[in-house]
């Protein structure tokens, strides 16, 4: 947070390799964003990387915390992407990407 106070950074990008399982990893990423937003009152840019295979609830939580989210579509492929109902139905990513 010192870099933020000194105005050296205005945002951050949070990502991870899968630790244990996709939901555990996504929950960990979301927890960091939640601490930044609530405890540290960080209002800057937060970009979260959606972990392929994470549950709809974990992804919705990321959407509520982040300024932007992204997904590595080269990893899951179209069939895997379709299984994630939240991203497939609610965001229109399929029409934009494929």
C-alpha positions, 0 to 999 in steps of 0.5 A: 500500500506504500506504493499507492500512498506515494502515487507510484501505482494506481492499480494492480493485476491479480492472477495465480496458477491453480492451487489445489482446485479452481474454486480454492484458487479463485476464492484466494484471489477474491480474498486479496481483492476484498481485503484491499477494497474493505480494509485498505479502502483501495478504490484503484483499478483491480484486474482479476484473472478468472481461473478456468473451472471456477464455480459461478459463485466464485466468478460472480464474487470476482466481478463484484470486487474487480474493475476488470476481469479476464479469462484465458480462453486458450486453456479451457476451450469452447466445451469447457467454457460452455460448462461455465454457465455464468460466463456463457450466459451472462456476459456474451463472451462466446459471441465476442470471442468465437 
